[in-house]
Amino acid sequence: MTDQESFDSPPVDSFDPDDPSLFVERPKWPKIVGALSIVFGSIAVFCGAFSFIGPTLNAPPASDLAGAPVPPYAVLSVPQIISGVIGELINLLLIVAGVMCVTYRRPARPLHLVYAVLSLVSIGIAVWASIDQQNAMARWLADYPDNTVAQNYQKAMQIMGPFILVFGIVMLLIALVWPTFCLIWFGLKKTKREDMTAEPPRDTLAA
């Protein structure tokens, strides 16, 4: 082969920057799941912040109490404060996990798993705090049955009690949905690094 022929022949292993095989389409689910995590986390943070001031807004006037202390439903108990603070931190973690997921960052998976486990624990603490408040309210009614607040509360519970119970169960089930989904989705279904980033497996890269 002459020098001219060598110069005119195209290279055998030419690099094509537009070769479709060089581009990997990322999956769409991280953006969807991440966006939902951001939305749910933001709503939960807002509702959690309101729960700290909500009871004080329900405080009855002193004239209706007739010397009785403020009823438990209008005061945050220690378990409720602990549950509220933990819940706020967990929901902030969910927002961070959502941002990581939307941007295809691999820490999104462990962060969602940590959120799911801590959230289930937090829900359990919240249920215990609610039961503790109900027991405290029952003791308050037994100790101060003659004031206006106690009488109105008992009348309201006779009418609204079943509805409040059903509403509480429904809200509990709703609260369990997203952490349970994250536990299954990230713990059982999307367990490999390439599930999120669409990158080749490590053994493929090594080969």
N, C-alpha and C positions, 0 to 999 in steps of 0.2 A: 504494500500500500504506500502510495506517495504521500509527501507532506501535504499536497493540495487536497487529496482524497480524505486524509485524516482531518483536515480543517473543515471540509464541507460536510462531513458526516455528523448527524445530530448525536448528542450523547445518549448512551443507552439508558442510564439511570437518571433521567431528568426529574427535577422537583417541580411539581405543579402546586402552587399555593392555593388553587381553587379546587383541588381534588376533594370531592364530597366525603371521602373516607377519612379526611383529616378533621372533620367537624363532627362533634357529638351533640345531639339534641338533648338538652337537659329535660328531665321529667317535669311535668306541670304541677304535680301534687304538692311539692314543698311550698310553692307560692300560695296554694289554696289553704293548706293546713296552717302555714305560718300566719297568713292573714287572719284566719279564724282565731288563732291563739292570741294575736294582738288585740282583736276586737273583744274576745271574751275576757282577756286579762284586764283591758281598760275598763270595761263595764264593771267587772268585779272590784277593781280598785275604787271606782267611784261609789259603788254601793257600800263597800266596806267603810269608806270614809264617812258616809252618811250615817251608818249604823252607830258611830261613836257619838253623834249629836242627836239622833232620833229619840232615844229614851228621855232625854231632858226636855224635849218638846212636848212629851206626853205627861209631864209632871202636873198633877192636879193642884188647884189652889189650896192654900193652907186652911182656908175657911171650911172646905169640904172634908178635910181630914179630921177635924175636931180633936186636935192634939195627938193624933196617931202619926208615926213616922212616914216618910215618903214610901209608897208601895214599891216592891222590888221591880215591877215592870218599868218604872221610871228611873231606875238607877242601874248603872253598869256594874255587874259583879266582877270579881277578880277573874273567874273562869272566862267570862265574856270578853274582858279586856285582853287576856292572854290569847284567846281564840282569834280576836279581831286583829291583833298585831301580827300574829303568825300568818293569818290569812292574807293580809296586805303584802307581806314579804313574799309569800308564795305566788301571788298574782303578779307582782312585779317580775318575779322570775319567769313566769309564763310569757310576759311581754318580751323579755330578752330572748327567750327561746324562740318566740315567733319571729323576731327580727333575724335571728340566726338562720331559721328555716327558710325565710323568704329570700335570703341572700346565699342560700346553698352552702352554709357553713356546717361542717361535720359536727361541731359541738351541739347543734340543735337536737340531735337524738338523745345524748345523755342528759341534756338540760330538761327535755320534755319528760324523760323517765323520772328524773329527780322531782320535777313538779308533780307528776302523777302520784308518786308515792307519798310525798309530803302533803299533797292536797287531800288524799283519802284520810290521812291521819288527822289533818286539820278539820275535816268534816266530822270525824268522830268526836273531836274535842268540842266542836260547835254544838253537836247534838247533846253531849253531856252537859254543856253549859246551859242549854235551853231547858233540859230536864231539871237541872239544879235551880234555875230561876222559877220554874213552875212549882217546885217543892217549897221554895221560899215564899212564893205568893200564897200557897195554900196555908202555910203557917201564919202569914200576915193576916189572912182573912179570918183564921181561927182566933187570933189574938185581938183583932180590932173589927168585930163584925157589925158594929152599930153606926159607923160613920157613913157619910153619903157615898164616898168613893167605893167602899166595900160593897154596899148594896147595889150600886149601879153596875159594878164589875160582875157581880154574881148574876144579875139579870141579863147582862149582855152575853155572858158565857152560856147561859141556858139556851139562848137563841143562836148565837154564832159559834158556839163551841165545836160542833161537828164540822162546820165549814172551815174553821181555823185549823182543825186537825187534818182535813183533806188537803188544804192549801199547803200546810207544812210538809206533808208527805210528797206532794207534787214538787215542791221546791227542792226537797232533798234529792229526789230522783233526777231533777234537772242538774243539780250541782254535781252529781256523780257521773253524768254523761261524758264530759270532756276529759277528766282525768282517766276514766276507764278506757275511753277511746285511745288516748295517748299511750296508756300502758300496753294495750293490745297492738296498736299500730307500730310503735317504735320498739316495743319489747319482743314481739313475736313475728310481725310481718316485714318491716323494713329494718333488718338487722345488719345489712352489709353497707360498707361505705359507698359502693357504687349505686346503691338504691337511691341515694339522694343526689349525688353529684354526676351520675352517669359516667364516671371515670372507669377505665378498665380495672379489673381486679389486680391486686398486687402481684400475684403469680404471673399474670399476663405481662405486666410491665417488666418483671424480672426476666422473663423469657425474651 
